[in-house]
């Protein structure tokens, strides 16, 4: 993606040659010994190179072509004047130094490129050795030591502690741990543990506290469904899961830093912040001006279930969308306490993947996000996954009674967590996402956005072009087939007339070409993309500023797919984690997308000027209906309507 060398590199070489030449020649004429001449040569050459690099690659120079031309002319004149002076008074030509610098400007980047390609090739071979063709889905090579370390638990501190690692909040004093150039606080509670009498209750705020706690270990993941390709099955799970993680740079800051808050993925039934794909330390190392936060929330039958038709269910009136209420509680804790960590509570951006992105859309459309965040970056968040009524959630509650052989709410509350987890595993296909009740959340969220419910929030909406294969890699072949069949049944219930016939004709043609499962997957993928697109359209119609991102990178292993996993790792710079998921990070692409994400977080214009990232051309990320397209390691800007569906009329149906 990056150019190995640019005209600006050659311009810098002219001034560098001047420095090296004058440094050595003047020292030699002055009678200095050879070692001293060499030191003078290097010192003046490096100094000149640093100065002119800052000028040549500065925003002021790069922003306008005329400024670059003027800079090149000035650099050439300076070199010619230097050459004249050197020949006239020192009797030395600088052309030899210039030729060496020009070779250096070419050879070093080429060598670096070759080394990087060799390293990448080695990593790819290691992945292929572990994964084969990828047909077995995600396979995680995690040592017992790693599992043991990840499952350690924070303890209360009663004695002395390192005050330099501690931060005082309203709810306690938390002692973090240094990691490279960051300070991380892990497993910080943001609400009371939802256990015992608080099971299936709205999250309750923590009391004021002066107690001191460790914050060195991740909190427990939420109790969840465990699939074949889920790394979270290696991490301890508990109902006591309402914790968050904060990562800040150890560099001093003159002002409060903007904050980015990550909402994790997992289809509302699994997932958590301990997934290394979602770690924030690498992002903070690359962008020390930002505070990074992630958090867990309740999932599955403990987070999304309607007990209103269960005897005694009136005691749990908020159970329908507890996971969303947890998210709001986390955002409120962050808003209240993040300044203690150096964050600016007035500059909060939320970043969500899959279920996390859907959650953010729902919170914004329901009007609950007012004042809690100003910008939202949503990748693969499909509002069509949200139930438009609580009916399915009520049905899940009845099935839970059957699975656990209980008759009422009192008996359900008496069950232990292991029994509920086992029931959830059996009910995974019937598990519910959030539901609209017409009160807290309007039945048509997209229409609410069109009417201005999410006003004041700027959005980036991301589309994965090949996410179904990622689902298959996560769920396993058998569960994936069941998932697709259920999604197809839901789709058929919403389509009628000519459009339903068009979908069936497409399905028949694709089945003949590639098989039944692949055909159904392609159809469901299109419906998923159109659901995301509809949310973007309605937000734009409601007056929100919306940017689109289309991820079409090819996977390293075709059968593993490329979608949310690759996009998350690329945006956050988590290359080691991506290797666990069977791919290799494109570092150039990661640097560019991180720069754009950081501009979004900072509220800046989403454009790059030439060489803002060395070797990358200027880029202007236009707002909707244009999209930033990520494909073959390159970034381009264009419309994506024609990429979303192959079925005539489906696009119009989706956005109406």
N, C-alpha and C positions, 0 to 999 in steps of 0.2 A: 504494500500500500504506500509506504513512504518512498520518496525518491532517495537513492543512495547519496547523491550529491546534487547540489543546485548551483545556479549562477551566483547566489549569495556566498556559497562556500568558496568559490573561486575569487570573489571580490575580497573576502577575508584573507585569502592566501596572499594577495598583493601586499597588504599592510603587514601581515606576519613576516613575509620575506624581508620587508623593510626593517622590522625590529631585529630579526636574527642577524641580518647583514650588518646593520649599524652597531649592534651590540658587540659582535665579534671584531669588526674592523677597528672601531674606536679603541677597544681594549688592546688590540694588537699594536696599533700605532702608538698607544701610550706606553708600550713596553711591558705590558702585563704578561706573566707566565701563561703558558697554554691552558692549564686547568682553569685559571681565572678568566681567560678569554671565553672559554666554553660556558662558564657560569653566567658571564655577562650576556653572551649570545642567547642562552635559554631564557634568562630573566627578562630581557627586553623584548624578545620575540613573543613569549607567552603573555606579557603585559599588553603589548600591542594587539595580539589576537583577541584577548578578553575584551579590551575596550571597543575594538571595531565590531566584534560579534554582537555586543550589546546594542550598538548603534544600528548595524545592518539588519538585525533580526527584531528590532523594536517595533512596536505597534505603529508608532508614528511614521516610520519608514515603509513598513510593509503594507499599510492600509491603502495607500494610493500608488498606482503605477508610476506616476510622475516623480514621487518622492524616491522610489527605488532607482529610477533612471538617474536622477540628480546625485544620489549617493554613489552609484557606480562611477559616474563621471568624476566626482570629487576624489574618490579612492584612486582612480587611474591617474589623475593629475598629481595627487600626493606622491604616488609611486614614481612617476616620471621626474618630479622635482627631486625626490630622494635619490633617484638614479643619477641625475645630473650632479648633485652635491657629492655623492659617493665617488663618482669618477673624477670630478674636478678637484676635490680636496683630499680624498683618501686613496685615489687610484685603484678603486675596486668596483667592479660591476656587480649589481644586485641580481642580474639575470640568472646566475647559477642558483642563488638562494630561491628565486621565484620558481624556477623549474622544479626544484626539490619540493617546495611547498605545494605546487600544483599536483605533483605525483602523490604526495602525502594526502592531499584532499580527495584523491580518487582511490588510492590503494587501501587506506585504513577503513573506509566504509565498506569496501568490497570484502576485505578480510572479515570484518565484523559480520557482514551478511552471511558469508560462508560458514563462519563459526555458529551463528544462530541457526542456520539451516541444518547443520550437522547435529546440533543439540535437539532441534525439533524432530529430526529423523529418528534419533535415538529414542525419544519419548514416544513417538508414534509406534515404533517397533515394540516397545515395552507394553503399550496398550493393546496392540494386536495379539501379542503373546498371551496376555491375560484374557482378552475378550473374544478372540477368534473373529468370527464375522459379526458378532454382536447379537446373534439370535437368542442368546440366553438372557438378554436384558442386563440391567445394571448389576455388576458384581463388585463388591467393595473389599479391597485388600486392606483391612484394618487390623492392627496387632492387638493382642490382649492388653499390652501396656497402654496403648492409646485409649482403649475402652475403659480401663481402670482409671486413667487420669481424667477422662471426660466425665466419669460418673462420681467424682469426688463432690462432697457437699460443703457448702459454706457453714461456718460455725460462728456463734457469738464470741466476741472478744471481751475478756474481763480484765486483762492486764494491759501492759504497755503495747503501743502500736506505732508504726511509722506515720507520723502526722503528714509527711510530704506525699503520702499515697492516699490520704483520707479526704473525703468530701462530706460536709455536713449538710443534710437535707432536713426537711420538716419531719420526715418519718424515720430518721436515724442517721448514724454516721457510718459510712461505708469505706472500707479499706481495700483499694484495688491493687493491681499488679502491673508492673512495667512489662511491655512487650515491644521490643525494638524501640522505635521512636514514639510509642504511644503509651497511654495509661488506660487500662481497661478495667471496668467495673462490671462484673458478671453476676447474674442471679440476684439482682436487686428487686425486692418485692414492691409492687405498685398498688396492691389491694390486699385485703385480708384473704387468707387461704379459703377457698370455697369448699370447705370440708364440713362434715357433720351436719349441723343445722343449716349451714350456708350452702349445701349442695343444691343446685338448681335454683339458686337465688342470685339476684343482681349483685355485682361486685360491690363490696363495701369499702369505703376509704380507710386507710390505715390511720391509727391515732398518732398524735405527736409523740416523738421519742428522742431520747438522748443516747439510746443504747448503741453500742459499736458492733458492727458485723463485718466479717470477711466478705469480700466481693471478688473472689478469685476463681470461682467455679460457676459454670452454667447451672441455672435452676432446672428442675425436672421438666421434661417435656410433658405436654398434655396427654392424658390417656387417649389412645388412638388405635385405629385399624392398622395392622401391619401387613404390608404387601411384600411380595418377593423382592422387588427392587428398592425397598425403603431402607435408608441408612439409619433412620431414627429408631428402628427396632433394637439397635445396639445401645440405646441410651435409656436410662431409668425414666419411668413415667409415673405420674402422680396426679391426683386431683389438685394438689397444692402446686399449681403451675403458673400462677400469675406473677411472673418475674420479667424483668427487662435487663438489657445489657447496654452499656454506654462506653464508647471508645473516643478518646480525645488525644490530640497531639501533645507531646511534652514541650513543644516549642511555645515560647511566650507569645501572647497575642495582645495587641493594643486595644482591641475592642471585642465585644461578644461575637461568637462565631455562629453562622447559620447552622441549622440542625436538619439532618435528614433522618427520618424514622422509617424503618423497614417493616412491612407487613409480610409474613411468610406465606408460602404456597402450601398446597396439600389437599385441595378439594374439600376443605372444611372437615375432613375426617382424619387427616394425618399431617405430619410436618412439625417443624419447630426451629428455633433459632440456633440450635446446636449443630445443624447441618453446616459443614464447613463451606459449602457453596455460598452461604449468606454472611460469612464473617465480615466485619467492617474494618478490621485493622489495616489491611492493605490499602483500602481506599483512603483512610485517614493518613497513612504514611505518604501517599501520593498527593493528598490534598489536606494538609494540616490546618487549613482555615475552616474545616468543617467538623462538627460533632456528629457522630454516628450512633444511632440507637436502634435496637431491635427488641422484640418482645414476643412472649407466648400468649395464647388465648385458648379458651376451652373449645373443644372439638367434638364432632359427632353427637352421640346421645347425651353428652354432658354439656354441650354447647348450643344445640339447635333441635329442640323437641317441644311439642305443644301438649301439655297435660290438661288442657281445659275440659276434656271429655273423660278424664280418668277420675274416679272417686277420690276426693281430697285434693285434686289438682289445682283448686283455687289457691292453695297455699304456695304455689310456684307460678305466679302470673307472668313472670318475665322469662320463663325457660325457652320460649320460642326463638329468641335471638340473643342468648347470653354471650355467645362469642363476640358479637358486635358490641355489646355493652362492655365487655372486657376491653375491647379496643378503645372505646371512648374513655374508659377509666385510665388506661395507659397514657393516652394523649393528654388527659387532664393532669396526671402526675408529672409528665414531661413538661407541660406548660408551666406548672407551679415550681418545679425543682431544677430544671435544666440550667438555669443561670448559675447555680452553684458549681456546675461542671464547665463553665465558660461558654455555654450556649446562649443564643439569643431567642427567648420565647416568642418573639414577634416575627421570627424568620424560620418557620418550620415547614419543611417539605416532606411529604410522605411518598414512599417508594414501595409499590406493591407488585408482587408476582402472582399470577393465576388467582387462587382464592383470595390472596391478600389484595390484589388489584380490584377484584369484584367487591370486596368489603369496602374499600375506599370509595368506590363509586356509589355504593349503597348509602354510606354515611353522608356523602356530599349531597346526593339526591334527596335524602330524607331531611336535609337541613340541619343535621347534627354536627356538621363540621365547622359551623360558623365560629371563627376566632381560633380554631385549633390548628389549622394549617392554611397556607396561602397557595401552595403549589402541590400538584399531585402527578407523579410519574407512574402510570399504570401499564403493566405488560401482561398481556394475555388475560385480562379481566373481562369475562363475558357476563353481562347482567342477565342474559337469558338463562343462566344457571340458577338464578334466584327464583324461588317459588312465588307465584303471583297471588297465592292465598295460603293459609295455614293448613289446608286439607291434608296434604301429604305428611306434614309434621304430626298432625293428629293421628293419622294412620300408623306412623312410626311408633307413637306412644303405645298404641294398642298392641302392636307386634312385640314391643319390649315387655309388656305384661305377660304375653304368651311365652316368650323365650325364657323369662326369669321365673315363670310360674308364680306370679304375684297378682294380687287382686286390686290393690289401691296404692295411693301415694305413700302411705305410712310404711307399707311393706317394701316398696321400692327404696325409700330412704334408709331402710334398715340393711340393705344389701351392701356387701363390701365392694371395694373398688375392683378386685380381681374378677368377681362375678359379672360386674357391669362391663368390664373390658372383654370378657369372653363372649358376652351377648353382642357387644358391638362388632366383634369379629365375624359373628354369624350373620349379622344384619347389614353388613357393609353396603350391599347393593341397594338397600332401602334407606340408607342414611340420608339425612336431609341437609340441604344448604340453608342459608337464611331465608326467611319468608316475609312477604309483605302482608301486613294486617290491616291496612287502610287507615291506621291511626298513627302509630310511630313511624311507619314507612308506607308511602302511597303505593297503591296497587301497580301503577305504571310509572316506574322510576324514570325511564327515558323521557316520558312526557313531562314529568315534574322538572327535569333538567331544562327542557325546552321552555318551560314557563319561568325559569330563573331560580330554581331551588338551590342550585350550586353556584350562584353568582359570586363573583369575587375570587374564584379559584382558577388558576391557570393550569392546564392539563397537557401532559404528553401521553398519548394512547399508543401502546405497542402491540403489534400483530406478529405472531409466529407463523411462518408459512408451512411448517412441517412438524406440528406439535403432537399429532396422533401417534407417531412412532415413539416419541418420548413417553407418552402415557403407557404404551405397550411395554416399554422397557421397565417402567416403574411397577405396573400392576401384575406383570406376568401374562403369558399367552391366554390361559384359561379365563382369568378374571377380566382381561381386556376384552375378550369376545363377549362376555356377559355385559360389560359396560357399554359396548357399541350397540348391542341389541336393545338395551334399555333406552339409550339415546335415540335410536331409530324409531322405537315405538312412540316416544314423546314427540318426535318430529312429525310422524304421520298423523298424530292427533291434532296438529295445528294447521296442516295444509289441506286444502280442498280444491276442487275444480281443476282447471287447466294446469295450475302450478303443481298440484299433487301428482298429476299425470306426468308432467315434465320431470319431476324428481324420480318417479318410478321408471321412466324411460331411461334416464341417466343411470340409475342403479342397475338396470338390466344390461345396458351397454358396457358399463364398467365391469360388471360381474363376468361377462363373457371374455373381456380382455385381460383381467387381472385376478379374478377370483372373488368370492362373495365377501369375505372379511375386508379385503382391501377396498372393494367398491363401497361398502358401507362406511368405512373409515374416511374415504375421500368426501363422501356426502356430508358426514357429521362435521368434518373439519371445515368445510365451506360454511355450514350453518354457524359454527363457532366464530369464524372470522366475521360473518355478517352481523352477529350479535354484538361483537366488539365495535364494528363500524357504525352500527346504529347508535350506540352510546356516544361516539364521537360526533356524529351528525347532530344529534339532539343537543349536546353541550354547545356546539358551535351556534346552532339556531337560538339557543338561550342566551347568547352573548358572551360565553366563555371563550377565552383564547385557547385554541387547541392546536397542538402539533402532533403529527402522526409519525410513527416509526415502524417500518416493515422489515422484519428479520427473515432473510432468505439465504442465510449462510448454509453451505452444504456440510453435512456431518462428516466427521472422519470415518465413522463406520455407518454405512447407510441404514442398517437395521436398528441402530440406536436412535437415529433421528437427531435433529438440531432444532432447538426451540428455547423454552424457558431456561433450561439448565445452562446452555451456552451463553445466552443473553445475560443472565444474572452474573455468571462468572466473569464475563467480559466487562460489564458495567462496574463491577466491584474489584476487578483485578485479582480474582482468586484462581490463579493458574493451577496450583497444586490440587485444589479441590476438583477442578474440571477434569484433570487427569484421572481422578477416581471415578468420574462419570464417563470415561471413555473418549475424551477428546483432548486437544491441545490448544492452549490459549494463543490467539493471534495478538501479540503484544502491541503491535502498531495500531490495530483496530481498537484494542482496549484503551490505549492512551487517548485516542481521538474521541471515543464515545464517553470516556470519563471526563474529558475536558468539556464536552457539550453538556453532560449531566451536571457538572459543577457550575457551569454558566446558568443553567436552569435553576439550580439551588440558590445561586446568588442573585437571581432576578435579572440577569443580563440577557442581551440579545443572543439568540442561538445561531451564531455565525462565527466562522473562523476566518481570520485574515491570513494571507500567505505566510508560511513559515512560523505561525504562532506555535505550531508543533513542527519542529524542524523537519523539513522535507515533505510537508503536507500542503497541498494547494488550498486556496481560499474556498470556503464553503458557506452557503447561506441556507439554513434550514427553514424553508417557507412554512407558514401555517396552513391549516386545513383550507382547501382540499388536497394540497400537495403533501407529500410524505418524504421522510428521509429513508432511503432504501439501502439496507445493508446486504450486500451480495458479493460473493467472490472476493471478500476482503476489502471491498471498495464501498464508498459512500456516494450516492447520487440522490438527487431530489426530483421527484416526479409524482404523477397520480398513480394510484394503486387500484382503482375501481375494477379494472379489467383482470386483476389478479385474484380477486376475492371469490369469484364463483364462475363455474362453467355452465350453469343452468339458467337459461333465459327467463327473466322475470323475477328470479329469486332476490336479486339486489333491491329492486323496487319494493318487493313485499317486505323485506327486512327493515327498510328505513322509513316506511310509511307511518 
